[in-house]
Amino acid sequence: ESSPPARHRRKDYLDGLGMTLLNPATIASWLVIGGSAFASVGGGLTPARATAFMLSIALGSALWFGSLAGALHAGRRWVTGMALRWVSAVCGMILLGFVVWFLWQAVALVRTLS
């Protein structure tokens, strides 16, 4: 399997980055992280420390996702298409299990409130 040309990889990366930066859920999560961080110190952060704090969270997140992407890319050489299908199927079943469990919890909660 051949790799796409560098210009396509760069465009794909920039497309993904743009979608992430403009994603309302991402924006909301960063507002929650920042708000809770500032609230946890009781407003005692200077602007410089607050900026450093948020940048350290962003750097940690970038390192984690970069490492994860690198590990997945490196592991792709040793994993066959059939193994990927099995992993996808198992993950899908786990997600369906969560759906059933959360629905069960919701029904139980509604019954207790009635």
Secondary structure as UniProt FT lines:
FT   HELIX           6..22
FT   HELIX           24..40
FT   TURN            41..43
FT   HELIX           47..75
FT   TURN            76..78
FT   HELIX           81..113
//
